[in-house]
Amino acid sequence: MCVITIENIESETIIGVEEHERTHLTPVIATVVIRYDSSKAEKNDDIAEAVDYALLPQMVRRTVAESRCRLLETLAGRIGDCILQRFAQAETATVRLCKPGILPEAAAVWVEVSRCR
């Protein structure tokens, strides 16, 4: 089993339930964790049998930028679904999303959603 983690993928989108959140871009930071059986990729040393993690930041940024979700949970789930659709080898995709500075009492709000085959 292989675990790939990519941290702090930064992008912006319209996200939130409050009216003021629906009128301007909000920074969103994503961390993605993918688990997959890497035995074939390891044996053959072949990227075609691996999860090509170089594609993940662009995929995450595109999904975030195109969304207009109200909930971080919804957006995290969409990113997880996208990962499982793109990478047949992936068994699980966990997406952690952060909205920094959204609450005056906290540095950030984080939501974590996992998708499994």
N, C-alpha and C positions, 0 to 999 in steps of 0.2 A: 504494500500500500504506500502510495506517495501522497504527500500533502504539499500543495503549492499555496503560498500566501503572498499576496501583493497588497502592500499597505499604502494608505494615504493617496489614493487616486482622487485628485481634486477636480471639481467641475462646478457648474452653476445651473440652476433651473428655477422655475416657478414651482414652489411647493409650500403647502401649509393650509390650515383651515381658516385662519383669520383673514379678513378682507385685505389688510395691509400686506400680507404675505403673497397675495394673488396679483400684485401690481409691480413687483420688482424681482430681479433674480436674487436667489439665495445661494450662498456657497454650500456645497455638499461634499463631504469627504467619505470615500468608500474604502473599505478593506475587504478583500475577497479571499476566501479559503476554499480550495478545491481538493477533493480526495478522489484518487483513482488508482486502479491496479496498473502499476507501471512495469509489470514483469516483461511484457512483450517489447516495450520501448527500451528497457534496459538490456534485454537479451540481444536485440537487433541494432541497438544504438541508432534508432530511427525516429525522427521528429514526427513522422506521419502516424506513428503509433502512440505518441505522447500528447499531452495537452500543451499546445503551443502558447505558453503564457505571455509571449510578446504581443499577442492579439488582444489580451484582456483589457489593458487600460483604455484603448480606443473603443472597445465594445461597451465598457462601462460608461465612459464619457458620452458616447452617442445615446445610449439608453437614458441616461440622466438628462441630457440636454433636450431630448425629444419629449420627455414626460411632462405632464402637468398634473401630477398626483397631488392629492391633499395630504396623504399620510406617508411618512417615511416607510412604514411597513409595506405599503402597496408597491412603492418604488423598489425596495429591497427585494421583494418577491419577484418582480418583473426582471430584475437583473439576474437573479438566481435561475429563473426559467430560461432566460436567454442563454446563459452559460450551459445549461443542460441540453438545450436544443443544438447549440453549436458544437459541443464536444461530446461525442458519443461515449468516450472513455470515462467521462466524469461520473462518479457515483453519487457524490454530494457536492453541493455548492452552498457555502455560507457567506452571506453578504452582511456586512456591518456598515451602516450609514450614520453619519454624524452631521448635525446642523450646529455649527459652532456659534456661540454668542446669542442664541435665540431666546434664552431665558436669562433675565438679569441676575438670578440667584445661582447660576451654574455656568461653567465654562462651555459646556456643550451638552447636547442631547444625542444619545446613541440608540439605535435600534438594530437588532440582529435577527435575521431570518435565514432559515436553512431549508433547502430543497433537496429531496432524495429521489432516486429512481425507484 
